[in-house]
Amino acid sequence: MSDTTFDYLVVGGGTAGCVIAARLAENPHNRVALFEAGGLDSDPLIPIPGANVVTGAAPRLNWSYQTEPVPALNDRPLYWAQGRVLGGSGTINGMMYLRGLPQDYDGWRDAGCPGWGWRDVLPWFRRTERNIRGESELHGGDGPLAVARGFATAPVCDLFLQAAQASGLGLVDDLNDGSVHAVGYADMSIGAGRRSSTARGWLRPALRRGNLIVLTGALVERVTVENGRATGIRWRDRKGEHYSRARREVILSAGAVNSPQLLMLSGIGPAQELAAQGIEVVQNLPGVGANLQNHPTVKLMYRTTAPVSAYSHLRMAAMARGGVDYLIRRRGVLSSGLFPVAGLFRAPGRDPDALMQVLMAPALIIRRKPGVLGILPREHGFSLLISQGVPRSRGRVRLRSADPTDRAMIEPGYFSAPGDMEDMIAGVAFIRDLVRRSPLGDVLGPELDPNGQPFTPRDPEAEIRAFCTTSFHAVGTCRMGQDADAVVGPDLRVRGIEGLRVADASVMPRMIHGSPYAPVVMIAEKAADMIGNA
């Protein structure tokens, strides 16, 4: 395949790309090609929700980025996971289906993105879902993405929810109903005990059509632009270099790191930065790579003094029984994601709109050595992830060089804006108080440090700077809007270039209070409709 022409070239076979390619191929007159740098989603562990502790960190499925040293975190570089496989991060993530709050999307609309307010995007969310609750005003009942409600995989889950209520949080059945200062069992992209992804829900059925071709192991190096119009892409695989031409459009769905990198490699981005790398400037767009947002995250871990955690299921004999139960009935601990409980809460003394997020796992998450056995808990306990709902801080993605095989420079910018550190300190303090409330406090053992050793908190800010990590929720680097720093307009067209769009997490103007997975699927559905009707 050295020179081939298609109507649409979709770059990135991840969460968004699988949806867009499949939807465009529904028109039999369209010829569509999907390019994915990673491989097939054929690993037998991928569909098993409980195997996420293995697949989520598997190098063969993951870009495994390292950020630049983060000044606010004692100059520590951070590991950033991003899927490098068909289905992208939705193939390896924690399956959290948390859409955020209506005001998140109304904020997009008010920031210069008409058509992206809550009432505008809700129909697209509903179109994606096959929610276990069935069809309703909030949820879809027959979409390609299965959505199930989390459940108690150990007694400590309910103990945590009861302690949260004792701390003043509400208990809700649906964390996607817009509730705040509330906790509950989270929705997850799981159906009949199996992971649901866009590769399985959209792409696989579409492969039966003869007008869609999927190329794996295909690294796209740049978009070609002639007279202000995107005309094709240059890409390589193990056989060599290739060129594919687009009759109609090129769509970048390579994620919040790779989409801006690819634009810059193509001469579209900050002119000064491109010139410094020896790249000819095709379109000066200073916002490419800027506006990077993610969820800085603090993990708290506690032993329990009673056998109330999932450790009971994770001993060898119990795992063998659980594996058989899962294979036969698709139930048990392997049918659940790692964090079945979630919530949004207001940190005392902080801006009431500066919400914090918490996820709860009914087991200790400590990686003592590589491999499956290295992460299995050795005692009873539970883990909590605390993050800012919408951080104020912004980072940037930059080119390391003009070589497409060089990883981009990721500068997270964590805690660079005033107020973010104070929010995190207050949020961590609130959760530390919550876990001491009865009935969870009745079985609470010592807090543990990241190595699993008993730990007494003394300096919250210093501990955050030493231990804070991330939730792998990068967004915003090809921001949608209508101002001078926007990269794409509300129609997702790259400003100043015809025939080129971006549709993935990078177009989000602002982070949402949840996981980006659900909104990325929504963005892809809406994008495919706009592209197909153009």
C-alpha positions as CSV (number, residue, x, y, z in Angstrom):
1,M,0.0,0.0,0.0
2,S,2.2,2.8,-1.2
3,D,-0.2,5.4,-2.6
4,T,-3.9,5.0,-2.0
5,T,-6.8,7.5,-2.1
6,F,-9.8,7.5,0.3
7,D,-12.6,9.9,1.0
8,Y,-11.7,10.1,4.7
9,L,-8.5,9.4,6.6
10,V,-9.0,9.0,10.3
11,V,-5.7,9.2,12.2
12,G,-5.8,7.3,15.5
13,G,-7.8,4.2,16.1
14,G,-8.5,5.1,19.7
15,T,-11.7,5.9,21.6
16,A,-12.8,8.6,19.2
17,G,-11.3,7.3,15.9
18,C,-13.1,4.0,16.1
19,V,-16.5,5.8,16.4
20,I,-15.8,8.3,13.6
21,A,-14.4,5.7,11.1
22,A,-17.3,3.3,11.8
23,R,-20.0,6.1,11.5
24,L,-18.5,7.5,8.3
25,A,-18.4,4.0,6.8
26,E,-22.2,3.7,7.3
27,N,-22.5,5.6,4.1
28,P,-21.7,3.0,1.4
29,H,-20.4,5.7,-0.9
30,N,-17.6,6.7,1.5
31,R,-14.2,5.0,1.4
32,V,-12.7,5.3,4.9
33,A,-9.2,4.4,6.2
34,L,-8.4,4.2,9.9
35,F,-4.7,4.4,11.0
36,E,-3.6,3.1,14.4
37,A,0.0,3.1,15.6
38,G,-0.7,0.3,18.0
39,G,-2.0,-3.2,17.4
40,L,-5.3,-5.2,17.6
41,D,-7.3,-5.4,20.8
42,S,-7.0,-9.2,20.7
43,D,-5.4,-9.8,24.1
44,P,-7.7,-12.2,25.9
45,L,-7.4,-10.3,29.1
46,I,-8.7,-7.0,27.7
47,P,-12.4,-7.9,28.0
48,I,-12.1,-8.9,31.6
49,P,-12.8,-5.9,33.8
50,G,-10.8,-7.2,36.8
51,A,-7.8,-7.8,34.6
52,N,-7.3,-4.1,34.2
53,V,-4.5,-4.1,36.8
54,V,-2.5,-6.1,34.1
55,T,-3.7,-4.6,30.8
56,G,-3.7,-1.0,32.1
57,A,0.0,-1.0,32.4
58,A,1.0,-3.4,29.6
59,P,3.7,-1.8,27.4
60,R,2.4,-3.4,24.3
61,L,-0.9,-1.6,24.7
62,N,0.3,1.7,26.0
63,W,2.3,4.7,24.9
64,S,3.7,4.8,28.5
65,Y,4.7,8.5,28.3
66,Q,7.0,10.2,30.8
67,T,6.4,13.8,31.5
68,E,9.1,16.4,31.9
69,P,10.0,17.0,35.5
70,V,7.2,18.8,37.3
71,P,8.4,21.8,39.3
72,A,5.6,21.7,41.8
73,L,6.2,18.0,42.5
74,N,9.8,18.2,43.5
75,D,10.9,18.0,39.9
76,R,9.6,14.5,39.6
77,P,8.7,13.2,36.1
78,L,5.4,11.4,36.0
79,Y,4.2,8.3,34.2
80,W,1.3,9.0,31.8
81,A,-0.6,6.1,30.4
82,Q,-2.4,6.4,27.0
83,G,-3.8,3.6,24.9
84,R,-1.7,2.4,21.9
85,V,-4.1,-0.2,20.6
86,L,-7.4,-0.3,18.8
87,G,-9.9,1.3,21.1
88,G,-7.2,3.5,22.6
89,S,-7.4,4.3,26.3
90,G,-10.9,2.9,26.4
91,T,-9.3,-0.5,25.8
92,I,-7.0,-0.2,28.9
93,N,-8.7,2.3,31.2
94,G,-10.5,1.8,34.5
95,M,-13.9,1.8,32.6
96,M,-15.2,4.7,34.7
97,Y,-18.3,6.2,32.9
98,L,-18.6,9.6,34.6
99,R,-19.9,12.2,32.1
100,G,-19.4,15.3,34.3
101,L,-21.9,18.0,35.2
102,P,-24.3,19.9,33.0
103,Q,-22.5,23.1,33.9
104,D,-19.3,21.7,32.4
105,Y,-20.8,21.7,28.9
106,D,-22.6,24.9,29.4
107,G,-19.2,26.4,30.2
108,W,-17.9,25.1,26.9
109,R,-20.9,26.8,25.1
110,D,-20.3,30.1,27.0
111,A,-16.6,30.0,26.2
112,G,-17.4,30.4,22.4
113,C,-18.5,26.9,21.5
114,P,-22.2,27.2,20.4
115,G,-23.8,23.8,20.0
116,W,-21.8,22.2,22.8
117,G,-24.0,23.1,25.8
118,W,-25.5,20.4,28.0
119,R,-28.8,20.3,26.1
120,D,-26.9,20.1,22.8
121,V,-24.7,17.2,23.8
122,L,-27.1,15.2,25.8
123,P,-28.7,13.5,22.7
124,W,-25.3,12.4,21.6
125,F,-24.5,10.9,25.0
126,R,-27.8,9.1,24.8
127,R,-27.0,7.8,21.3
128,T,-23.8,6.2,22.5
129,E,-25.2,4.4,25.6
130,R,-26.8,1.0,26.2
131,N,-27.3,1.8,29.8
132,I,-28.4,-1.0,32.2
133,R,-31.1,1.4,33.5
134,G,-32.7,1.5,30.1
135,E,-33.9,4.4,28.0
136,S,-34.6,7.6,29.9
137,E,-34.3,11.4,29.6
138,L,-30.7,11.1,30.8
139,H,-29.6,7.7,29.3
140,G,-29.7,5.7,26.1
141,G,-30.9,2.1,26.0
142,D,-29.8,0.7,22.7
143,G,-26.4,2.4,21.9
144,P,-23.2,0.5,21.1
145,L,-21.5,1.3,24.5
146,A,-22.7,-0.9,27.3
147,V,-22.9,0.9,30.7
148,A,-23.5,-0.9,34.0
149,R,-23.6,0.3,37.6
150,G,-20.8,-0.7,39.9
151,F,-21.5,-2.9,42.8
152,A,-20.0,-3.8,46.2
153,T,-17.1,-6.2,45.5
154,A,-16.3,-6.2,49.3
155,P,-18.1,-5.0,52.4
156,V,-15.7,-2.0,52.8
157,C,-17.5,-0.4,49.8
158,D,-20.7,0.0,51.7
159,L,-18.8,1.0,54.9
160,F,-17.2,3.9,52.9
161,L,-20.6,5.0,51.6
162,Q,-22.1,5.1,55.1
163,A,-19.1,7.0,56.4
164,A,-19.5,9.5,53.5
165,Q,-23.2,10.0,54.5
166,A,-22.1,10.6,58.1
167,S,-19.8,13.3,56.7
168,G,-22.7,15.1,55.0
169,L,-22.5,13.7,51.5
170,G,-25.6,12.4,49.8
171,L,-26.0,8.9,48.5
172,V,-27.2,8.7,44.9
173,D,-28.2,5.9,42.5
174,D,-26.8,7.7,39.4
175,L,-23.6,9.7,39.6
176,N,-24.4,11.0,36.1
177,D,-27.6,12.8,37.2
178,G,-25.7,16.1,38.0
179,S,-25.5,15.5,41.8
180,V,-22.7,17.2,43.7
181,H,-21.4,16.6,47.2
182,A,-22.6,13.1,46.8
183,V,-21.2,9.5,46.4
184,G,-22.5,6.3,45.0
185,Y,-21.6,3.3,42.9
186,A,-20.2,4.5,39.6
187,D,-21.4,3.7,36.2
188,M,-18.8,1.7,34.2
189,S,-18.4,0.8,30.5
190,I,-19.1,-2.8,31.2
191,G,-21.8,-5.1,29.7
192,A,-22.6,-8.7,30.8
193,G,-19.4,-8.7,32.8
194,R,-17.1,-7.7,29.9
195,R,-15.4,-4.4,29.1
196,S,-17.2,-2.3,26.5
197,S,-15.0,-0.2,24.2
198,T,-15.5,1.7,21.0
199,A,-13.3,-0.9,19.2
200,R,-15.8,-3.6,20.1
201,G,-19.0,-1.6,20.0
202,W,-18.5,0.5,16.8
203,L,-15.5,-0.7,14.9
204,R,-16.0,-4.5,14.9
205,P,-19.5,-4.4,13.4
206,A,-18.3,-1.9,10.8
207,L,-15.5,-4.1,9.6
208,R,-18.1,-6.2,7.8
209,R,-18.5,-3.4,5.4
210,G,-16.2,-3.4,2.4
211,N,-15.6,0.4,2.4
212,L,-13.6,0.6,5.7
213,I,-10.0,-0.4,6.0
214,V,-8.1,-0.5,9.3
215,L,-4.3,-0.3,9.3
216,T,-2.5,-1.2,12.6
217,G,1.1,-0.6,13.3
218,A,0.8,2.5,11.2
219,L,2.6,5.6,12.6
220,V,1.4,8.8,10.9
221,E,4.2,11.2,10.5
222,R,2.5,14.3,9.1
223,V,-0.5,15.8,7.3
224,T,0.2,17.1,3.9
225,V,-1.2,20.5,3.1
226,E,-1.5,22.1,-0.4
227,N,-2.8,25.6,-1.0
228,G,-4.3,25.7,2.5
229,R,-6.0,22.4,2.2
230,A,-5.2,19.1,3.9
231,T,-4.7,16.6,1.1
232,G,-3.4,13.4,2.8
233,I,-1.0,11.9,5.3
234,R,2.5,10.4,5.2
235,W,2.8,7.3,7.4
236,R,5.1,4.4,8.0
237,D,4.8,0.8,9.1
238,R,7.2,-2.1,9.1
239,K,7.1,-2.3,5.3
240,G,8.3,1.3,4.9
241,E,7.0,4.8,4.1
242,H,3.6,5.4,2.5
243,Y,1.3,8.2,1.3
244,S,-2.5,8.2,1.4
245,R,-4.6,10.9,-0.1
246,A,-7.9,12.2,1.2
247,R,-10.6,13.3,-1.3
248,R,-12.7,15.0,1.4
249,E,-11.1,15.2,4.9
250,V,-8.4,14.2,7.3
251,I,-9.6,13.7,10.9
252,L,-7.0,13.7,13.7
253,S,-8.2,11.5,16.7
254,A,-4.8,10.7,18.1
255,G,-5.4,12.1,21.6
256,A,-4.3,15.1,23.7
257,V,-0.5,14.3,23.2
258,N,-0.3,13.0,19.7
259,S,-2.8,15.2,17.9
260,P,-1.0,18.5,18.8
261,Q,2.3,16.8,18.0
262,L,1.1,15.7,14.6
263,L,-0.2,19.2,13.8
264,M,3.1,20.7,14.7
265,L,5.0,18.1,12.7
266,S,2.8,19.2,9.8
267,G,3.7,22.9,10.2
268,I,0.5,23.9,12.0
269,G,1.2,25.4,15.4
270,P,3.2,28.1,17.2
271,A,5.4,29.6,14.4
272,Q,8.4,30.4,16.7
273,E,8.5,26.8,18.1
274,L,8.1,25.3,14.6
275,A,10.9,27.4,13.2
276,A,13.2,26.4,16.1
277,Q,12.7,22.8,15.0
278,G,13.4,23.6,11.3
279,I,9.8,22.9,10.3
280,E,8.2,25.1,7.6
281,V,5.3,27.1,9.0
282,V,2.1,26.2,7.2
283,Q,-0.3,27.9,9.6
284,N,0.6,29.9,12.7
285,L,-1.7,28.6,15.5
286,P,-0.1,29.5,18.9
287,G,-2.7,27.5,20.8
288,V,-1.6,24.1,19.4
289,G,-0.2,22.1,22.4
290,A,-1.3,24.7,25.0
291,N,-4.2,24.5,27.5
292,L,-3.1,21.0,28.6
293,Q,-5.2,19.8,31.6
294,N,-5.2,16.7,33.6
295,H,-6.3,15.5,37.1
296,P,-3.5,15.6,39.6
297,T,-4.2,12.8,42.0
298,V,-3.3,11.9,45.6
299,K,-3.7,8.2,46.7
300,L,-4.5,7.4,50.3
301,M,-4.3,3.8,51.6
302,Y,-5.5,2.3,54.8
303,R,-5.3,-1.1,56.4
304,T,-8.4,-2.5,57.9
305,T,-8.6,-4.3,61.2
306,A,-11.3,-6.7,59.9
307,P,-11.6,-8.8,56.8
308,V,-13.8,-6.4,54.9
309,S,-11.8,-5.8,51.7
310,A,-11.4,-7.6,48.4
311,Y,-8.2,-9.3,49.7
312,S,-10.5,-12.2,50.6
313,H,-11.1,-12.7,46.9
314,L,-7.5,-12.2,45.8
315,R,-5.7,-15.0,47.6
316,M,-4.7,-17.8,45.2
317,A,-7.4,-20.3,46.0
318,A,-10.1,-17.7,46.0
319,M,-8.8,-16.3,42.7
320,A,-9.0,-19.7,41.1
321,R,-12.6,-20.1,42.3
322,G,-13.4,-16.5,41.1
323,G,-11.8,-17.2,37.7
324,V,-14.1,-20.2,37.2
325,D,-17.1,-18.3,38.4
326,Y,-16.3,-15.5,35.9
327,L,-15.7,-17.8,33.0
328,I,-19.0,-19.6,33.6
329,R,-21.3,-16.8,34.8
330,R,-19.5,-13.6,34.0
331,R,-19.9,-12.4,37.6
332,G,-17.8,-11.8,40.7
333,V,-14.9,-9.5,41.4
334,L,-13.5,-10.0,37.9
335,S,-16.7,-8.6,36.4
336,S,-16.1,-5.2,38.1
337,G,-13.7,-2.3,37.6
338,L,-11.1,-1.5,40.2
339,F,-13.0,1.5,41.6
340,P,-16.7,0.8,42.0
341,V,-17.3,3.7,44.3
342,A,-17.0,7.4,43.3
343,G,-18.1,10.9,44.3
344,L,-17.9,14.6,44.0
345,F,-17.5,16.7,47.1
346,R,-16.9,20.3,48.3
347,A,-13.7,20.8,50.3
348,P,-14.5,22.8,53.5
349,G,-13.3,26.3,53.4
350,R,-12.8,26.4,49.6
351,D,-14.8,27.8,46.7
352,P,-18.0,25.7,46.6
353,D,-17.6,25.5,42.8
354,A,-14.1,24.0,43.2
355,L,-15.3,20.4,43.5
356,M,-13.1,17.5,44.3
357,Q,-13.4,13.9,43.1
358,V,-12.9,10.7,45.0
359,L,-12.6,7.1,43.8
360,M,-12.5,4.1,46.1
361,A,-11.0,0.7,45.5
362,P,-11.7,-2.1,48.1
363,A,-8.1,-3.2,48.1
364,L,-4.6,-1.9,48.7
365,I,-3.0,-0.8,45.4
366,I,0.7,-1.2,45.9
367,R,3.0,-2.3,43.1
368,R,5.9,-4.1,44.9
369,K,7.4,-5.7,41.8
370,P,6.7,-6.1,38.1
371,G,4.0,-8.6,36.9
372,V,0.6,-9.7,38.1
373,L,1.8,-11.0,41.5
374,G,3.6,-7.7,42.2
375,I,0.4,-5.8,42.6
376,L,-1.8,-8.3,44.4
377,P,-2.5,-7.1,48.0
378,R,-1.0,-8.9,50.9
379,E,-3.4,-7.8,53.6
380,H,-6.8,-6.2,54.1
381,G,-7.2,-2.6,53.3
382,F,-8.6,0.0,50.8
383,S,-7.3,2.8,48.5
384,L,-8.7,6.2,47.6
385,L,-7.8,8.5,44.7
386,I,-8.5,12.2,45.4
387,S,-8.3,14.7,42.5
388,Q,-9.4,18.2,41.6
389,G,-12.5,18.2,39.5
390,V,-11.4,21.0,37.2
391,P,-7.9,22.3,38.0
392,R,-7.0,25.9,37.2
393,S,-3.5,25.0,36.2
394,R,-2.5,24.5,32.6
395,G,0.4,22.8,31.0
396,R,1.7,22.3,27.4
397,V,2.7,19.7,24.9
398,R,5.8,20.7,22.8
399,L,7.9,19.1,20.1
400,R,11.1,17.5,21.2
401,S,12.4,17.5,17.7
402,A,11.1,17.3,14.1
403,D,11.5,13.5,14.2
404,P,8.0,11.9,14.3
405,T,9.4,8.9,16.3
406,D,10.6,11.2,19.1
407,R,8.1,11.5,22.0
408,A,6.6,14.9,22.5
409,M,7.6,16.9,25.6
410,I,4.7,16.9,28.1
411,E,4.8,19.7,30.7
412,P,1.8,19.0,33.0
413,G,1.9,22.4,34.8
414,Y,0.4,20.9,38.0
415,F,-0.2,23.3,40.8
416,S,1.1,26.3,38.8
417,A,-2.1,28.3,39.3
418,P,-3.0,29.9,42.6
419,G,-5.6,27.9,44.6
420,D,-5.0,24.4,43.2
421,M,-2.6,23.3,46.0
422,E,-5.0,24.7,48.6
423,D,-7.9,22.8,47.1
424,M,-6.0,19.6,47.1
425,I,-4.8,20.0,50.7
426,A,-8.4,20.7,51.8
427,G,-9.8,17.8,49.8
428,V,-7.3,15.3,51.3
429,A,-8.1,16.6,54.8
430,F,-11.8,16.1,54.2
431,I,-11.3,12.4,53.1
432,R,-9.0,11.7,56.0
433,D,-11.7,12.9,58.3
434,L,-14.4,10.9,56.4
435,V,-12.7,7.6,56.8
436,R,-12.6,8.0,60.5
437,R,-16.4,8.2,60.7
438,S,-18.4,5.1,61.8
439,P,-18.9,2.5,60.6
440,L,-15.7,2.6,58.4
441,G,-13.8,4.1,61.3
442,D,-14.7,1.1,63.4
443,V,-12.4,-1.1,61.3
444,L,-9.8,1.5,60.3
445,G,-6.2,0.6,60.6
446,P,-3.2,2.8,60.0
447,E,-2.7,5.0,56.9
448,L,0.0,3.6,54.6
449,D,2.6,5.4,52.5
450,P,3.0,4.5,48.8
451,N,5.3,1.6,49.8
452,G,2.7,0.1,52.1
453,Q,4.4,1.2,55.4
454,P,2.5,2.8,58.3
455,F,2.5,6.5,57.9
456,T,1.5,9.5,60.0
457,P,0.6,12.6,58.0
458,R,2.5,15.7,59.3
459,D,3.0,18.2,56.4
460,P,0.1,17.8,53.9
461,E,1.6,20.1,51.2
462,A,5.0,18.5,51.4
463,E,3.4,15.1,51.2
464,I,1.4,16.1,48.1
465,R,4.5,17.4,46.4
466,A,6.3,14.1,47.2
467,F,3.5,11.6,46.3
468,C,1.0,13.2,43.9
469,T,0.5,11.4,40.6
470,T,-2.1,11.7,37.9
471,S,-5.3,10.1,36.7
472,F,-4.3,9.8,33.0
473,H,-7.0,12.3,31.8
474,A,-5.1,14.6,29.5
475,V,-7.4,17.0,27.5
476,G,-7.4,20.4,25.9
477,T,-4.3,20.8,23.7
478,C,-6.2,21.5,20.5
479,R,-8.8,23.7,22.2
480,M,-12.2,24.4,20.6
481,G,-13.3,28.0,20.5
482,Q,-13.5,31.2,18.4
483,D,-10.7,33.3,19.9
484,A,-7.2,33.8,18.6
485,D,-5.8,30.9,20.7
486,A,-8.4,28.4,19.7
487,V,-7.1,25.6,17.5
488,V,-10.4,24.3,16.1
489,G,-13.8,26.0,15.8
490,P,-17.1,24.6,17.2
491,D,-17.3,22.5,13.9
492,L,-13.9,21.0,14.9
493,R,-12.2,22.3,11.7
494,V,-8.6,23.4,12.2
495,R,-8.5,27.2,11.9
496,G,-7.0,28.3,8.6
497,I,-6.8,24.8,7.0
498,E,-9.5,23.3,4.9
499,G,-10.3,19.6,5.0
500,L,-8.7,19.0,8.4
501,R,-10.5,18.4,11.7
502,V,-9.5,17.3,15.2
503,A,-12.0,15.2,17.2
504,D,-10.7,13.7,20.5
505,A,-10.0,14.8,24.1
506,S,-7.7,17.5,22.9
507,V,-10.6,19.7,21.7
508,M,-12.1,20.1,25.2
509,P,-11.9,23.7,26.2
510,R,-12.0,22.8,29.9
511,M,-11.8,19.6,31.9
512,I,-15.0,18.0,33.1
513,H,-15.9,16.8,36.6
514,G,-15.5,13.1,35.8
515,S,-13.6,10.9,33.4
516,P,-12.9,12.1,29.8
517,Y,-13.9,8.8,28.4
518,A,-17.6,9.3,28.1
519,P,-17.4,12.8,26.6
520,V,-14.8,11.7,24.1
521,V,-17.2,9.1,22.8
522,M,-19.9,11.8,22.7
523,I,-17.5,14.2,20.8
524,A,-16.8,11.4,18.3
525,E,-20.5,10.8,17.6
526,K,-21.2,14.5,17.2
527,A,-18.1,14.9,15.0
528,A,-19.0,12.0,12.7
529,D,-22.5,13.5,12.2
530,M,-21.0,17.0,11.4
531,I,-18.4,15.5,9.0
532,G,-20.9,13.2,7.3
533,N,-23.3,16.0,6.7
534,A,-20.7,18.5,5.5
